[in-house]
């Protein structure tokens, strides 16, 4: 078995741990909403890994970079760590709130359905961000060695940061699906941090990535069409 195969198996095991942890924390091995999210999460993660291994191994290497490496923009690594810590807290709190301890009760069914719809839309933007942009780094940096260029096609012709759009749909849709008011509050906080990160990222891209200014003039909205 090659090193690449071993790495892929490790990634698959890591992916499967998350939905199992979610159901475990809920205390209910028959939690329907938890399984819906688990299927969503595994499907997206597996499609992403398969695509990157087969079609874009260079992006796969880029996605494995750790915060603070590869000339990452100064403050960005701290924002990444804060978002990661909030994400873990959010992930743990939601099943405890919605299912194990029932801190949130009488959550409207229509809002749960809305959460499911937002996750479907999120799936589209998150996956297409990978297939449309080979420079989709997890770090705010200019990838000089890879001859970093502006990407303006596919979902990048819709908004300038479609992956972040997918992320905010995830942060809001998941707690709505689960029926967790504390998850919604933590999700909104992560949305705010994503917006802060976008502002810093655009300053870097505007100054250091050739053609980004023209792209901004072409695609007016950073994240939400007609709003921002």
TINUZA-893116 format. One record per residue (C-alpha): x, y, z. Coordinates in Angstrom, 1 decimal. Layout:
# TINUZA-893116
<xx X	yy Y	zz Z>
...
//
This chain:
# TINUZA-893116
<xx 0.0	yy 0.0	zz 0.0>
<xx 1.5	yy 3.4	zz -1.0>
<xx 1.9	yy 6.4	zz 1.2>
<xx -0.9	yy 8.2	zz -0.8>
<xx -3.3	yy 5.4	zz -0.2>
<xx -2.5	yy 5.3	zz 3.5>
<xx -3.0	yy 9.1	zz 3.7>
<xx -6.4	yy 8.8	zz 1.9>
<xx -7.5	yy 6.0	zz 4.4>
<xx -6.5	yy 8.2	zz 7.3>
<xx -8.5	yy 11.1	zz 5.9>
<xx -11.6	yy 8.9	zz 5.5>
<xx -11.3	yy 7.6	zz 9.1>
<xx -11.0	yy 11.2	zz 10.3>
<xx -14.1	yy 12.2	zz 8.3>
<xx -16.2	yy 9.3	zz 9.8>
<xx -15.2	yy 10.3	zz 13.3>
<xx -17.2	yy 13.5	zz 13.2>
<xx -20.7	yy 12.2	zz 12.6>
<xx -20.1	yy 9.4	zz 15.1>
<xx -19.0	yy 12.0	zz 17.7>
<xx -22.1	yy 14.1	zz 16.9>
<xx -24.5	yy 11.1	zz 17.5>
<xx -22.6	yy 10.1	zz 20.6>
<xx -22.9	yy 13.6	zz 22.1>
<xx -26.6	yy 13.7	zz 21.4>
<xx -27.1	yy 10.6	zz 23.5>
<xx -29.6	yy 9.3	zz 21.0>
<xx -28.4	yy 6.8	zz 18.4>
<xx -31.7	yy 7.2	zz 16.5>
<xx -31.5	yy 11.0	zz 16.2>
<xx -32.8	yy 11.7	zz 12.7>
<xx -31.4	yy 15.2	zz 12.3>
<xx -28.0	yy 14.0	zz 13.4>
<xx -28.0	yy 11.3	zz 10.7>
<xx -29.2	yy 13.8	zz 8.0>
<xx -26.2	yy 16.0	zz 8.8>
<xx -23.9	yy 13.1	zz 9.1>
<xx -24.8	yy 11.9	zz 5.5>
<xx -24.4	yy 15.5	zz 4.3>
<xx -21.0	yy 15.8	zz 5.9>
<xx -19.6	yy 12.5	zz 4.8>
<xx -20.9	yy 12.9	zz 1.2>
<xx -19.3	yy 16.4	zz 0.8>
<xx -16.1	yy 15.4	zz 2.5>
<xx -15.7	yy 12.2	zz 0.4>
<xx -16.5	yy 13.9	zz -2.9>
<xx -14.0	yy 16.6	zz -2.0>
<xx -11.2	yy 14.1	zz -1.2>
<xx -11.9	yy 11.9	zz -4.3>
<xx -11.9	yy 15.0	zz -6.5>
<xx -8.7	yy 16.4	zz -5.1>
<xx -6.8	yy 13.1	zz -5.2>
<xx -7.8	yy 12.4	zz -8.8>
<xx -8.0	yy 15.9	zz -10.4>
<xx -6.1	yy 18.4	zz -8.3>
<xx -3.3	yy 16.9	zz -6.1>
<xx -1.6	yy 20.3	zz -5.9>
<xx -4.6	yy 21.8	zz -4.3>
<xx -4.7	yy 18.8	zz -1.9>
<xx -1.2	yy 19.7	zz -0.8>
<xx -2.1	yy 23.4	zz -0.4>
<xx -5.1	yy 22.4	zz 1.7>
<xx -2.9	yy 20.5	zz 4.1>
<xx -0.8	yy 23.6	zz 5.0>
<xx -0.9	yy 24.6	zz 8.7>
<xx -1.7	yy 28.1	zz 10.0>
<xx 1.4	yy 30.3	zz 10.2>
<xx 3.2	yy 28.7	zz 7.2>
<xx 3.6	yy 29.6	zz 3.6>
<xx 3.8	yy 33.5	zz 4.0>
<xx 0.3	yy 33.6	zz 5.5>
<xx -1.0	yy 37.1	zz 6.2>
<xx 0.0	yy 38.1	zz 9.8>
<xx -3.3	yy 38.3	zz 11.7>
<xx -5.0	yy 35.6	zz 9.7>
<xx -3.5	yy 32.7	zz 11.6>
<xx -5.1	yy 34.0	zz 14.8>
<xx -8.4	yy 34.4	zz 13.1>
<xx -8.1	yy 30.8	zz 11.8>
<xx -7.4	yy 29.5	zz 15.4>
<xx -10.4	yy 31.4	zz 16.8>
<xx -12.8	yy 30.1	zz 14.1>
<xx -11.5	yy 26.6	zz 14.7>
<xx -12.0	yy 26.8	zz 18.4>
<xx -15.5	yy 28.3	zz 17.9>
<xx -16.3	yy 25.6	zz 15.3>
<xx -15.4	yy 22.8	zz 17.8>
<xx -17.5	yy 24.4	zz 20.5>
<xx -20.4	yy 24.8	zz 18.1>
<xx -20.2	yy 21.2	zz 17.0>
<xx -20.2	yy 20.0	zz 20.7>
<xx -22.9	yy 22.3	zz 21.9>
<xx -25.5	yy 21.6	zz 19.3>
<xx -26.2	yy 17.9	zz 20.0>
<xx -26.1	yy 18.7	zz 23.8>
<xx -28.6	yy 21.5	zz 23.4>
<xx -30.9	yy 20.0	zz 20.8>
<xx -31.0	yy 16.4	zz 21.9>
<xx -29.2	yy 15.3	zz 25.1>
<xx -30.2	yy 18.1	zz 27.6>
<xx -33.0	yy 19.8	zz 25.6>
<xx -31.9	yy 23.3	zz 26.4>
<xx -33.9	yy 24.4	zz 23.4>
<xx -37.5	yy 23.2	zz 23.3>
<xx -40.5	yy 23.8	zz 20.9>
<xx -38.2	yy 24.7	zz 18.0>
<xx -40.4	yy 25.4	zz 14.9>
<xx -40.4	yy 22.6	zz 12.3>
<xx -40.4	yy 25.1	zz 9.5>
<xx -37.1	yy 26.5	zz 10.7>
<xx -35.7	yy 22.9	zz 10.8>
<xx -36.8	yy 22.5	zz 7.2>
<xx -35.2	yy 25.8	zz 6.3>
<xx -32.0	yy 24.6	zz 7.9>
<xx -32.0	yy 21.5	zz 5.6>
<xx -32.5	yy 23.7	zz 2.5>
<xx -29.6	yy 25.9	zz 3.5>
<xx -27.4	yy 22.8	zz 3.9>
<xx -28.3	yy 21.7	zz 0.4>
<xx -27.3	yy 25.1	zz -1.0>
<xx -24.2	yy 25.1	zz 1.2>
<xx -23.2	yy 21.7	zz -0.3>
<xx -23.3	yy 23.2	zz -3.8>
<xx -21.1	yy 26.2	zz -3.0>
<xx -18.6	yy 24.3	zz -0.9>
<xx -18.0	yy 21.6	zz -3.5>
<xx -18.0	yy 23.9	zz -6.5>
<xx -15.5	yy 26.1	zz -4.8>
<xx -13.0	yy 23.2	zz -4.9>
<xx -13.7	yy 22.3	zz -8.5>
<xx -13.7	yy 25.9	zz -9.8>
<xx -10.6	yy 27.2	zz -7.9>
<xx -7.3	yy 25.4	zz -7.8>
<xx -5.9	yy 28.1	zz -5.6>
<xx -8.4	yy 27.6	zz -2.8>
<xx -6.0	yy 27.7	zz 0.1>
<xx -7.1	yy 27.5	zz 3.7>
<xx -4.7	yy 30.3	zz 4.4>
<xx -4.8	yy 33.9	zz 3.3>
<xx -1.7	yy 34.1	zz 1.2>
<xx -0.4	yy 34.6	zz -2.3>
<xx 0.7	yy 31.3	zz -3.8>
<xx 3.7	yy 32.6	zz -5.8>
<xx 5.2	yy 29.1	zz -6.5>
<xx 1.9	yy 28.0	zz -8.0>
<xx 1.6	yy 31.2	zz -10.1>
<xx -1.5	yy 32.3	zz -8.3>
<xx -4.1	yy 33.8	zz -10.6>
<xx -7.6	yy 35.3	zz -10.3>
<xx -10.4	yy 32.9	zz -10.7>
<xx -13.6	yy 34.5	zz -12.1>
<xx -15.6	yy 31.6	zz -13.6>
<xx -18.1	yy 29.1	zz -12.1>
<xx -19.4	yy 30.0	zz -8.7>
<xx -16.7	yy 32.8	zz -8.6>
<xx -18.8	yy 34.7	zz -11.2>
<xx -21.7	yy 34.8	zz -8.6>
<xx -19.9	yy 36.1	zz -5.5>
<xx -16.2	yy 36.7	zz -4.8>
<xx -16.0	yy 34.3	zz -1.9>
<xx -18.4	yy 31.4	zz -2.7>
<xx -16.6	yy 29.0	zz -0.2>
<xx -17.3	yy 31.5	zz 2.6>
<xx -20.9	yy 31.7	zz 1.4>
<xx -21.1	yy 27.9	zz 1.7>
<xx -19.6	yy 28.2	zz 5.2>
<xx -22.1	yy 30.7	zz 6.5>
<xx -24.9	yy 28.6	zz 5.1>
<xx -23.4	yy 25.7	zz 7.0>
<xx -23.0	yy 27.7	zz 10.2>
<xx -26.7	yy 28.8	zz 10.1>
<xx -28.4	yy 25.9	zz 8.5>
<xx -27.0	yy 23.2	zz 10.8>
<xx -28.3	yy 24.6	zz 14.1>
<xx -31.6	yy 25.4	zz 12.4>
<xx -31.9	yy 21.7	zz 11.3>
<xx -31.0	yy 20.5	zz 14.7>
<xx -33.2	yy 23.0	zz 16.5>
<xx -30.4	yy 24.5	zz 18.7>
<xx -30.7	yy 28.2	zz 19.7>
<xx -27.2	yy 28.1	zz 21.2>
<xx -25.9	yy 26.7	zz 17.9>
<xx -27.5	yy 29.6	zz 16.1>
<xx -25.8	yy 32.1	zz 18.3>
<xx -22.4	yy 30.5	zz 17.9>
<xx -23.0	yy 30.2	zz 14.2>
<xx -23.8	yy 34.0	zz 13.9>
<xx -20.5	yy 34.7	zz 15.8>
<xx -18.6	yy 32.6	zz 13.3>
<xx -20.3	yy 34.4	zz 10.4>
<xx -19.1	yy 37.6	zz 11.9>
<xx -15.5	yy 36.3	zz 12.0>
<xx -15.7	yy 35.1	zz 8.5>
<xx -16.7	yy 38.6	zz 7.4>
<xx -13.7	yy 40.1	zz 9.3>
<xx -11.5	yy 37.6	zz 7.5>
<xx -12.9	yy 38.5	zz 4.1>
<xx -12.0	yy 42.2	zz 4.7>
<xx -8.4	yy 41.4	zz 5.5>
<xx -8.1	yy 38.9	zz 2.7>
<xx -9.4	yy 41.3	zz 0.1>
<xx -6.9	yy 43.9	zz 1.2>
<xx -4.1	yy 41.5	zz 0.5>
<xx -5.5	yy 40.3	zz -2.8>
<xx -6.2	yy 43.8	zz -4.0>
<xx -2.6	yy 44.9	zz -3.4>
<xx -0.7	yy 41.7	zz -4.4>
<xx -2.8	yy 39.6	zz -6.8>
<xx -2.7	yy 41.0	zz -10.4>
<xx -6.1	yy 41.5	zz -11.9>
<xx -8.0	yy 41.3	zz -8.6>
<xx -9.1	yy 44.9	zz -8.9>
<xx -10.7	yy 44.3	zz -12.3>
<xx -12.4	yy 41.2	zz -10.8>
<xx -13.9	yy 43.3	zz -8.0>
<xx -15.3	yy 45.6	zz -10.6>
<xx -16.8	yy 42.7	zz -12.5>
<xx -18.2	yy 40.7	zz -9.5>
<xx -19.6	yy 43.4	zz -7.1>
<xx -20.6	yy 41.2	zz -4.2>
<xx -18.2	yy 39.7	zz -1.7>
<xx -20.5	yy 37.2	zz -0.1>
<xx -24.3	yy 37.9	zz -0.4>
<xx -25.7	yy 39.1	zz -3.7>
<xx -27.2	yy 42.6	zz -3.6>
<xx -26.3	yy 42.9	zz 0.1>
<xx -22.5	yy 42.7	zz 0.7>
//
